[in-house]
Every structure is written in C-alpha cells, then in structure tokens.
Amino acid sequence: MPPIPGVNHRRAVRAFERGGFRVIREGKHIVMSNSQLTIVIPRNDPVNSYTMAGIVLQAGLTIDEFMTLL
C-alpha cells in the first residue's frame, strides 16, 4: 500500500463527497454514506495516516483513487 499523508478532516470529507459519499450525521465524528457503504471520519487535524488509510479502504477506494480525489 502506498503511503498516505495525514489529512485534515474537512479536506477528507470534500474528497469523499467528490467520490459519491454524502454526510449523514455530524458530531465528534462525521458519518458519511454512499447508500451501500458507511464510513466514519474523526474530527482530527490531521487524521492519522493509518486511520485515514483504513477509512479509504472501508470506502472501497484505493489509496491512489483517494489521492486523486484530494
């Protein structure tokens, strides 16, 4: 898996929105869904790179696809 940098949570939300996800609920975490998959993004700045990589894989994207959405 190629390395992924720590990403600001707002930037990650925008990237996932470009990828077809929408915000379902906001609180200490941001819950997003694309009607098939649900992901949870913590409100950390930056989101740890290992955590971000796990979220990207849960979203059904590759690291490279996510990097192009950023």
C-alpha positions as CSV (number, residue, x, y, z in Angstrom):
1,M,0.0,0.0,0.0
2,P,1.5,3.4,-0.9
3,P,1.9,5.8,1.9
4,I,-0.9,8.3,2.6
5,P,-0.3,11.5,4.5
6,G,-2.3,12.7,7.5
7,V,-5.2,14.6,6.0
8,N,-7.3,17.4,7.5
9,H,-10.8,16.0,8.2
10,R,-12.5,18.8,6.2
11,R,-10.4,18.0,3.2
12,A,-11.1,14.3,3.5
13,V,-14.9,15.0,3.7
14,R,-14.7,17.0,0.5
15,A,-12.7,14.3,-1.2
16,F,-15.3,11.6,-0.2
17,E,-18.1,13.9,-1.4
18,R,-16.4,14.0,-4.8
19,G,-16.3,10.2,-4.7
20,G,-20.1,9.9,-4.2
21,F,-20.5,9.9,-0.4
22,R,-22.7,12.3,1.4
23,V,-22.8,13.5,5.1
24,I,-25.4,11.6,7.1
25,R,-24.6,12.9,10.6
26,E,-22.0,15.2,12.3
27,G,-20.8,15.3,15.9
28,K,-17.4,14.3,17.3
29,H,-17.2,12.2,14.1
30,I,-18.6,12.7,10.6
31,V,-20.6,9.8,9.3
32,M,-20.9,9.5,5.5
33,S,-22.6,7.1,3.2
34,N,-23.0,6.3,-0.5
35,S,-26.1,4.2,0.1
36,Q,-24.1,1.0,0.1
37,L,-21.2,1.8,2.4
38,T,-20.9,3.9,5.6
39,I,-17.7,5.5,6.8
40,V,-16.8,7.4,9.9
41,I,-14.2,10.2,9.9
42,P,-12.9,11.6,13.2
43,R,-12.7,15.3,13.6
44,N,-8.9,15.4,14.0
45,D,-6.5,17.7,12.3
46,P,-4.8,15.9,10.7
47,V,-6.4,12.4,10.7
48,N,-3.6,9.9,11.4
49,S,-2.3,8.3,8.2
50,Y,-3.1,4.7,9.4
51,T,-6.6,5.7,10.3
52,M,-7.1,7.5,7.0
53,A,-5.8,4.5,5.1
54,G,-8.3,2.3,6.9
55,I,-11.2,4.7,6.1
56,V,-10.2,4.8,2.5
57,L,-10.2,1.0,2.2
58,Q,-13.6,0.8,4.0
59,A,-14.9,3.2,1.4
60,G,-14.0,0.8,-1.3
61,L,-11.3,3.0,-2.8
62,T,-7.6,2.5,-3.4
63,I,-5.1,4.9,-1.9
64,D,-4.3,6.2,-5.4
65,E,-8.0,6.9,-6.2
66,F,-8.4,8.8,-2.9
67,M,-5.2,10.8,-3.6
68,T,-6.7,11.9,-6.9
69,L,-9.9,13.0,-5.2
70,L,-8.0,15.2,-2.8
